[in-house]
């Protein structure tokens, strides 16, 4: 199982690094993530240089198969969030 880093832990780390209150850091994290989600929902790409790009990806309708019964099922078209890591982020991991 992979280690996880929660939104609360992110706010705590920001609070420590920026010497601001935990409440202020939590509000900041909520505002940033909420803004990213709202802009992507509205069809915009959110580019954070050195980090990555958030966007909306459309998936076409398709036919799938129920693994239990083998029956064909229709999978509706939908929009999904997409993230592409930037060069700086990729370089950091290698």
N, C-alpha and C positions, 0 to 999 in steps of 0.2 A: 504494500500500500504506500502511495506517495505521501510525502509530507505536504501539509496544506498551510496556507497563510491567509487568515480570514480578513474580512473588511475591518473588523474591530482591531485586529492586530496591525493592520496597515495604518489605521488612525492613531494607534498608540505609538507606532514608530515615527510617524510624522510629528506627533505631539512632542516626542523626545528630541528629535532632530531640529525642529523649528522653535523649540521652547515656547509652545503655546499650550493652552488647556486641552485636555482630552475631548471635551465637548466641542471646542472650536475645530479641532482636527477632524472629528467625526462629521461635523457639518460640512467641512471642506471636502472630504471624501464623498459624502452623499451628493454634494453639489456637482462635483466633477463627473462622477459616474452618471448621475441623472441627466446632465447636459449631454454627455456622449450618447446615451441611449435615446434621448429625445431627438437629437440631430440625425442619428442613423435612422430612426423611425421615420423621419421626414424626408429620407432619401439622400441625405448628404453623407459624404465621406468625412470622417474626422481623422486628420493626419497629425500625429505627434512626432515631429522629426527626431530620429534616433531611437524611437520607441516602437511605433507601428501605426497601422491604419485600420480603423474600424469602418465597416460598411455593411450594407444590406445585400444579401445574395438571394436571388429568386430561384426556387426549385420548381421545375415543371411537374405536372401531374404524371404519375406513373402507375404501373401495375406491380403489385408485390405478391408475396405468397405467405399465407399463414403457416408458420412452421409446425404448428400442432396438427392441423387438419390437411394441409397441402392446398387448401382452397385459395383461389386467386382473389385478391382484394384490391380495390382502387385506393391509391394514396393521392390525396388532393395536393394541388399546387400550394406552395407556401413560401413565405419569406423567412430567412434565417440570418442571424448575425454572423458576420465574418470578421476575422482579425488576421492581418498579415504583419508579421514582425518586421521591424525596420532593421537596417544594416547594423546600427549601433547595438541593438538588443541581440541580434544574431552573433555579432562579434564577441559580445560579453560572455556568451555561453560556450564559446570555443577557445 
